[in-house]
Amino acid sequence: MGVLRSRPLLASGALLLFAVIAFVINSIEPVLPWALLWLPGILAAGVLGLESRRTARTEYLSPPVRQFWGRIAVICIPVGLGNAAQAQHSLTVADPAHAGAGVGQIAFQGVAVLLVMYALLKLPYGTQTRGELFRVVLDAGTVMLACAVFLWHFSARFALAEGDPRTLFPALALSVLALLAVFAVAKFLLTSQNHMDSGALRMIGVAVAIGALGPILQPLVAPIDPNLFPDMLDLPALFFCAAIATHLQRHARTGPHRGAKPARRRPFSVLPYVAIAAVDALLIVVTWSADGADREIVVASAVLLTAVVVLRQITAFRDNGRLLRRLDHNATHDALTQLPNRVLFHERLRRAVEATDGRPVAVALIDLDDFKEVNDTLGHEVGDQLLIAVAQRLNGCVRVDDTVARLGGDEFVVVLDNADPAAADLAARRMIEALQAPVTTDGHELPIRASIGIADGHAGDDPSVLLRQADIAMYDAKAQPGTTFRHYQADMGGRADLGSELRDAIRDDQLFLLFQPIVTLDEDRRVLGAEALVRWAHPVHGTLAPDAFIPVAERTGLIVPLGRWVLRDSLRRMAEWPAGTVLNINISARDLREPDFAEVVAALLAEYGVAAGRITLEITESMPVDLGESHAVLHALRELGVKLALDDFGTGSSTLSLLHDVPIDEVKLDRSFTQAPGDRVTVAAGVAHLAQAMSLHAVAEGVETEEQLQRLRTLGYTAAQGYLFARPMPAADFEALLPTAAVPA
């Protein structure tokens, strides 16, 4: 209904209707002035110019579209002048039947066609590969050749038969320009673009096709009356279609709309196939009815079109083959390093272990140590360059039959086919040697430290078992300094089994807490609080200390549920203690990377009614605390009222930076400095002075003798814990100390 309310569009349609009625009347009996029949084509050009200018001023359209319609508005000027020149030439020539095209018509309409092609070429065509662009050109050429065949059959061959240069060359010139316009429009219609409205594009294509194929009607109308010309009809029709295109473009829905379905792109265009079908139909007609010369031209054109289509399909098949190979490569290779990915690795390993000759097979798992620190401090771009360099070096260390793959993150794996333990040793040593030199990227010199685990197997082994054994050996290698490798041994499996058992232990309450008192160093040795220490009552191995299972928890990610269990059970015990008793609880760096950790602590404090100031969360100073991820959690804990302590103080590599960046309330001197000989108390004294200067509470760990106690008291320490006062004890025993608030001497 919106189309019917457009007055310029109604005017263009009225001019077309008048042109059709006048043409029919004069074809029966020429009663109307011939100039009147030319007038709709001239006026319709002006109407299109106004509509195009109106569309060019529509603000919500994209700039390329507005510029296109602005150019069309300008093009309407030479088009209208060309129509007027054509009308003047046809009305004034002595013999209308042989009037041909006038100089004015050729000049103005030639300029108009060139400007139309320029306007189309200036529109964005979207991203095209070379193969896609070549196929578009072939498809557009197919459409143009089909139009050329029809122009020959219905128009050009009659001009050639007359042999009059006055009509021949102008007609050929206009036909060539029209075919070029068809090529430009077909190319644009076949090219991906998201600017022009699809309905407007179709109407532009119809308009250009009418203009290009209009001359084929000349042999049909000339016998009726020499003053009748196809342009009296095709020009108003052309402008009417173009006016519809402007209206559709102005009212196109831009942007996403609720409930609208995305437009489906067809994998091909029907235009070239319609063109071929039309030429084939023409070929059938001329085979029975046309003369020899016409038949030869049409047959040759059909053969040429077939050759173009064959060439087009060959290029499509080649591109499709390249695309399939690229997709297959992307599906089986890592996008960053271009190494085989996890999928292809498992396929290569499966193939190796399925061999029937019992050959040896080794799997080497390589993990980069401290890679996370590179990403966090220097950025992911530098980390990516490091991974690429490591991948290239590893790939240069293996044989042709071996496979280097990236499992993900900073983990690489190598399938060493037909490699016994000695050959695997050689391969691992080559890898270590290749990784010795640092990687230089973006102005940074990055040393490489890697841990390599090797699983030795044979054809027939389970691939998943080999990979698991390599993983166990790799973690065992991590305990060694520097870049090193370890072969899997059977006794390593016991440590690995702890991971699966630890999950059950957390669920089945096999864990329990011991509490070691923290006391004052005055004569009273008053109990200030305690440190909660977790133990595992293993059903087979007996009671396990944290050193036996905390590393496993860190590797498997169970450190988070383990920490939550310790925190909950500690606060449950504290709920029954006197209000002044404090408790130190150990947490991991992983806990601080959990965004909801502060909320979990707050919820547990509220659940058990424990004041936040009564607990101190201990962070091991040697742990790699990621301040980027943990900063918000640390400050949220401080705002909650929870105190923070730096445990094992003096053993890490970034003590001062941690004191500066982490909001600490307490430092705990490591036992190695507490138990140092009397002549080596420099660190202990320095820590005491540093704590006093920064208003921190200092606690000495591992006090075992009276001599150590007196020395610490002399240095300024006011609190300590250790076997001199009490060993870690069950909750009931610690609670028995609380009424007296003192530890017996």
C-alpha positions, 0 to 999 in steps of 0.5 A, spaced: 500 500 500 505 504 501 507 504 493 500 506 491 501 512 496 507 515 492 505 520 488 512 520 483 511 513 483 504 514 481 506 519 476 511 514 473 506 509 472 501 513 469 506 515 464 507 508 462 500 506 462 499 512 457 505 510 453 502 503 452 495 506 450 498 511 445 502 506 442 496 501 441 492 506 438 497 509 433 499 502 431 492 501 429 490 508 426 496 513 427 491 519 430 495 521 435 501 526 434 508 522 434 511 527 438 506 525 444 508 518 444 516 520 445 513 525 451 512 519 456 520 517 455 522 524 456 518 526 462 519 519 466 526 520 466 525 527 470 520 523 475 526 518 476 531 524 477 526 527 482 525 520 486 533 518 486 534 525 489 529 524 494 532 517 496 539 520 496 537 525 502 534 519 506 538 520 512 537 513 515 540 510 509 548 508 509 552 513 505 554 508 499 547 507 498 545 515 498 551 516 494 549 511 489 542 514 488 545 521 488 549 519 482 543 516 479 539 522 479 545 526 475 545 520 470 537 522 469 539 528 465 543 525 460 538 520 459 532 525 458 537 529 453 538 523 449 531 521 449 529 528 447 535 527 441 532 521 439 525 523 438 527 529 435 532 525 430 526 520 429 521 526 427 525 530 423 528 524 418 526 523 411 525 516 412 523 514 419 524 506 417 532 507 416 532 513 421 537 509 426 540 512 432 542 520 431 549 523 434 545 526 440 542 520 442 549 516 441 552 521 445 548 522 451 546 515 452 553 513 451 555 518 457 549 515 461 551 508 460 558 509 462 555 513 468 551 507 470 557 503 470 561 507 474 555 508 479 555 500 480 562 499 480 563 505 486 558 501 490 561 496 496 562 489 493 564 486 499 570 481 501 571 476 495 577 471 494 580 471 487 576 465 485 570 468 487 571 474 483 573 470 477 566 466 477 562 472 478 565 475 472 564 469 468 557 469 470 556 476 469 559 474 462 554 469 461 548 473 462 551 479 457 553 474 452 546 471 452 543 478 451 548 479 445 545 473 442 538 476 442 540 482 440 543 479 434 537 475 432 532 480 433 536 487 431 543 487 429 543 482 423 537 486 420 542 492 421 547 488 417 543 486 412 541 493 410 548 495 410 547 502 411 553 505 415 548 511 418 544 506 421 549 500 422 555 503 426 550 507 431 546 501 432 552 497 434 555 502 438 549 503 443 548 495 443 555 494 445 554 500 451 547 496 453 551 490 453 556 493 458 551 495 462 548 488 463 555 486 465 556 491 470 549 490 473 549 482 473 556 483 476 553 487 482 547 482 483 552 476 483 556 479 488 556 479 496 553 486 498 549 488 504 548 495 502 542 495 497 535 493 498 534 486 495 528 488 492 531 495 489 537 491 486 532 486 482 528 492 479 534 495 477 536 489 474 529 488 470 530 496 468 537 495 465 535 488 462 529 492 459 533 497 456 538 492 453 533 488 450 528 493 448 531 494 441 529 486 439 522 489 438 524 493 432 523 488 427 516 486 430 514 494 430 517 496 424 512 493 419 506 496 422 508 503 422 515 506 420 514 511 425 513 506 431 519 505 435 520 500 441 523 506 445 516 509 446 515 503 450 521 500 453 523 507 456 517 509 460 517 501 463 525 502 464 524 508 468 518 505 472 522 499 474 527 504 476 522 508 480 520 502 484 527 501 486 528 508 489 521 507 493 523 500 495 530 502 497 527 508 501 522 503 505 527 498 506 527 495 513 534 497 516 538 493 522 535 487 526 528 487 527 524 482 532 521 476 529 525 477 522 528 471 520 535 472 517 536 472 509 538 466 506 544 466 501 543 461 496 550 458 494 549 460 487 545 465 482 539 463 477 541 469 473 547 465 468 542 459 468 536 463 466 541 466 460 543 459 458 536 456 458 534 462 454 539 461 449 538 454 448 531 455 447 533 460 442 537 455 439 531 450 438 527 455 435 532 457 429 534 450 428 527 449 425 526 456 422 532 460 421 537 461 415 543 458 415 547 464 417 543 466 423 543 458 425 551 458 425 551 465 430 546 462 435 550 455 435 556 458 436 554 462 441 551 456 445 557 453 444 561 459 447 556 459 453 557 452 454 565 453 454 564 459 459 559 455 464 564 449 464 570 453 465 566 456 471 564 449 474 572 447 473 574 453 477 568 452 482 571 445 483 578 447 484 576 452 489 571 447 493 577 442 493 582 447 496 576 449 501 575 442 503 582 441 504 583 448 508 577 445 513 580 439 514 586 442 516 583 447 521 579 441 524 585 437 525 590 442 527 591 448 532 590 455 529 595 458 533 601 453 532 599 450 526 601 443 529 596 437 529 591 438 535 588 433 540 583 430 535 589 428 530 594 427 536 589 421 538 588 419 531 596 418 530 597 415 537 591 410 536 594 408 529 601 407 532 598 402 538 594 398 533 600 396 529 601 388 529 608 388 529 609 389 537 613 395 535 615 400 541 611 406 542 613 412 546 609 418 548 612 425 551 608 430 554 611 437 555 608 442 559 611 449 560 613 452 567 611 459 569 607 460 562 601 463 566 606 469 568 608 471 561 601 471 559 599 476 565 605 480 565 607 481 558 600 480 555 597 474 551 600 476 544 607 475 547 605 468 550 602 466 543 609 468 540 612 464 545 608 458 544 609 459 536 617 459 537 616 452 542 612 449 537 617 450 531 623 448 536 619 441 538 617 440 531 625 440 529 627 435 534 623 429 531 623 424 526 618 424 520 614 419 522 613 422 529 608 427 531 608 433 535 601 436 537 599 441 541 593 439 546 591 446 549 594 452 553 601 450 554 601 443 553 605 439 547 605 432 546 609 428 542 608 421 539 614 417 538 613 411 533 617 405 533 621 408 539 624 404 545 626 408 552 633 409 549 630 413 543 625 416 547 631 419 551 635 421 545 628 425 543 627 428 550 635 430 550 634 434 543 628 437 546 631 440 552 637 442 548 632 446 543 629 449 549 635 452 552 636 458 548 631 464 550 625 466 545 626 473 543 619 477 542 617 484 542 623 486 545 623 481 551 628 475 552 624 469 555 627 463 558 624 457 557 623 452 562 619 445 561 617 439 564 617 433 560 614 426 562 615 420 558 610 414 557 614 407 554 609 402 551 608 398 545 603 396 540 597 394 543 597 398 549 591 403 551 592 410 548 589 413 554 593 409 559 599 411 555 597 419 555 595 418 563 602 415 564 606 421 561 602 426 565 604 423 571 611 423 569 611 430 567 608 432 574 614 428 577 619 432 572 616 438 575 619 437 582 626 437 579 629 444 578 630 446 570 628 443 564 628 436 565 624 429 563 622 423 567 620 416 565 613 413 568 615 408 573 610 404 577 611 407 583 608 414 580 601 411 579 600 411 587 601 418 587 597 419 582 591 415 585 591 420 590 587 425 586 581 421 585 581 418 592 582 425 595 575 427 591 572 421 595 575 424 602 572 430 601 566 428 600 566 422 605 569 426 611 576 423 611 579 429 613 580 432 619 583 438 623 588 439 628 590 446 631 597 448 633 596 454 639 599 461 637 602 464 644 605 470 647 612 470 648 611 473 655 612 469 661 605 468 661 605 464 654 598 466 653 594 463 648 592 468 642 589 463 638 591 457 633 593 455 626 588 450 623 592 444 620 588 439 615 590 432 615 587 426 611 585 419 615 587 415 609 583 408 609 590 405 607 596 409 608 594 412 615 594 419 616 597 423 611 600 430 612 598 436 607 605 435 603 602 428 601 596 431 598 596 438 597 600 438 591 595 433 588 589 438 590 593 443 586 594 439 580 587 436 580 583 443 581 581 440 588 584 445 592 578 449 591 573 444 594 578 442 599 579 449 602 572 450 602 571 444 607 577 447 611 574 454 612 567 451 614 569 446 619 574 451 622 568 456 623 564 451 625 569 449 631 570 457 632 563 458 634 564 454 640 570 458 642 571 464 647 569 471 643 577 473 644 580 467 640 583 467 633 584 462 628 589 462 622 586 458 616 591 457 610 588 458 603 591 457 596 592 462 591 587 459 587 582 461 592 584 468 591 582 467 583 575 465 585 571 471 584 566 469 589 571 467 594 569 473 599 562 472 598 563 465 601 567 467 607 562 472 608 556 467 608 560 462 612 561 467 618 554 469 618 552 462 618 556 460 624 556 467 627 563 468 627 566 475 627 570 477 621 576 480 625 577 473 629 580 469 623 586 470 619 587 467 612 594 465 611 597 466 604 604 462 603 609 467 601 612 463 596 606 461 592 605 465 586 599 470 587 596 473 581 595 480 583 591 482 577 586 476 578 586 477 586 586 484 587 579 485 588 578 479 592 583 481 597 580 488 598 573 485 599 576 480 604 579 486 608 573 490 607 569 484 610 574 485 616 578 479 615 585 479 617 590 477 612 597 474 613 603 472 609 606 465 611 613 462 610 615 469 610 622 470 607 622 464 603 619 467 597 622 471 591 618 477 591 617 479 599 617 486 598 613 487 592 607 483 596 608 487 602 606 493 598 601 490 593 597 485 598 593 488 604 597 484 609 596 484 617 601 479 619 607 476 617 609 469 620 617 468 620 619 461 616 621 456 621 628 456 617 630 463 620 627 461 627 631 455 628 638 458 625 644 458 629 645 464 634 650 468 629 645 467 623 639 471 626 640 477 620 633 475 617 629 474 623 631 481 626 630 484 619 623 481 619 622 484 626 624 491 624 620 491 618 614 488 621 614 494 626 616 499 621 609 497 617 605 496 623 604 488 622 603 483 627 609 478 627 609 471 629 615 466 629 614 459 626 617 453 629 620 455 635 622 448 639 627 451 644 628 456 650 634 459 646 630 460 640 624 463 644 629 468 648 633 470 642 626 471 638 623 475 644 630 479 644 629 481 637 622 484 638 617 478 637 611 478 641 608 471 639 610 464 636 608 457 635 612 451 635 613 444 638 616 448 644 609 450 646 604 445 643 604 440 637 598 440 633 592 437 637 585 435 636 580 440 637 577 438 644 584 438 646 585 445 644 579 447 647 581 445 654 586 450 654 582 456 652 579 456 659 586 457 662 588 461 656 595 459 658 600 453 656 603 450 661 611 451 661 
